[in-house]
Amino acid sequence: MFKPSTLVRLAAVGVAVTAMAACTPRPATDTGAGNNVPPPTGPQYPPVNNGGVDGGNIGGAAAPGSEQDFVVNVGDRIYFDLDSYSVRSEAFPRLDAQVAWLQRYPNVTIRIEGNADERGTREYNLALGARRAESVRAYLIQRGISAARIDTISYGKERPIAAGSNEDSWARNRNAHTAIVSGAVR
């Protein structure tokens, strides 16, 4: 019936339409109790200071304006509830610290990487990761960071940070990671 090239084109169009639909914002909904998993803690997730929110002290051993400064003194990752792309209130201080740091270093460009846990299909998790990345991007833009400085990408469930098939691992893998692309001090 159809030539193989026609099927490939139809499949490509279907993937593009699905990706665009996945990025369409929808209002946040409260999914009820049980989904409020706190950010992961433990020795593999050392605490970071709050980016100077309590006194403007961004310091430490990292060179000011470096990628290490951003990771260690501000924090480069926030976490999401199950099947959600709404930024949790406990992520606001970290994102506000990212805004302050990015305002301090206006030549830095970033990429927000949306991630999901292993549950669900590849397509669903790619779409969810894209929504998570876009939620963080929108937050940063609303607080004054130029949209031209922020790219987004979804890795879905392809780049887990925690191995395992349990709630602790899944909670860690439901995240958005802010990566420095260019402009940081070396």
N, C-alpha and C positions, 0 to 999 in steps of 0.2 A: 504494500500500500504506500507507505512513506519511504523515501530514500533515507539512508542513515544520516546524511548531512542535515536533512529537514528535522529529524528527531533530535539531533544535537542542538540545533537552533532553538527548537521548542523547549528543550530542557534548560538551555541557557536563559531564555526569557522567563521560564517558570522560576528559576533560582533568583533572578533579578527582582521579579515581582514579590517573591516571598521575602527577600532581604529588605526591600523598601517597606513592605507592610510591617515587618518586624520592628522597624525603626520608628513607626508612627507612635507618637506619645499617647498614652492613655492615663486617665487620672489614677492616682494612687488609691489603693483600697486597703482597708485593714483586714488582714486575713485571720485575725483572731489570735488567741493565745497559742503558745507553743512554737511560734516562728521567730521569737526574739532571742536568737542565739548570740551571746556576746562575742566580741572579737576574740580570736584565739589568744591564749596566753601560754607561757611556758618557756623553758630555756631556749627553744629554737626560735622564739619570737620575743627578742629582748624589748623592754619598754623603750619608747622614744619619748623625748620631752615633747611638749605641746607646741613646738615651733616658736617659742617666745611669746605665746599668747599671754602668759602671766608676767611678762616683764621685758619682752623683746630681746632676750638673750639667746641668739642663735650663735652657738659657739661650739666648743668641743675640739677634738683633735682634727676634725675635717677642715680642709681649707674652705673659707667662706666662698659661697657661690659655686662650689663643686657638686658633682653628683652625689658624692659621699655625704656632704653637708646636708643635701636635701633628704637623703634616705635616713641618716642618723638623727638629725636634729628637727626634721619636720615630719617625716613619715610618708611613705610612697604607696600605701595600700589601704583601702577601706573594704568593709565586708557587707554583704547583703543577706537578707532573709531568703528562705526557700521560695523559689518561683517569683521573686520580686526584683524590681529594678529601682525601687524607691530608696533614696539615700536616707539611711537611718540617722536619727538625731545625734547619736553618739559619734557619728562620723563628721559632724559639722566642725568641731574644733580642729580636726586634722585638715579638713579641706580649707578652712579659714587660714590655717597656718601655711598651706600650699599657696593660697592667694597672696598672703603677705610676702612669702619668699619670691614668688614669681614677679610681684611688683618691685621688689628690691633688685631683681636681676632681669631687666626687661628684654635682654637679648636671648634668653633661654626659650626654646620651643620644647613642647612635650607631646607625648602620645599616651592617651588613656587606653589601657588594654583591659577589655571586659572578659571575665572568666566565669565559668559555671562548674558545678560539680558533675560527676560522671553519670548521674541519673538523667534520663530523657534521651531523645534522639540527638544525633549530631546537629541536625538542622535546627531543632528547638533550642539547643544550647548555644549555637552560634547567634541566633536571633536574640536570645536573652542576654548574652555577653555584649552584643551591640547596644542593646537598650541600657545596660548598666554603664557602659562607657559613655554613652550619650547623656545619661543622667548626671554623671560627674562633670562632663564638659559643660553642660547647661548651668550647673551650679557655679563653676569657675567663671563662666562668661557673665552670669548675673551679678557677680561680685567684682567685675571690672577687668578681667583678663581678656585680651583680644582673641576673638575666635580664630584669627589667622595663626595664632601661636599654638593651637591645640588640634591634633589629629586624633582620630579614634580607630580602634581595630577590635575585632572580637576574635578570641581564640576558643570560645566555647569551652568544651571540656578537654581540649587538646594539650593544654599546658598546666597540669595540676601542680600545686606547690606542696601538697600533702598526699602521701600515699595512703591507701587504705579505703575500705568501703564501710565507713561508719560515720556517725553524725559529726564527730570532731573533724575528721578529714573533709567531709562535705562542706562544713561551715567554713573552713579555711580556704577551700577552693572556690567558694562563691564570693568573688572579689573584683575590684577594679584596681589596677596597678597604674600608677603615674610614672612613666619612664621619661627621663631626660633624653631628648633627641639631639639637640645642639645648643651651643651658647654657654655651656657651663664652663667654669674654670677647670683647667686640667691640672 
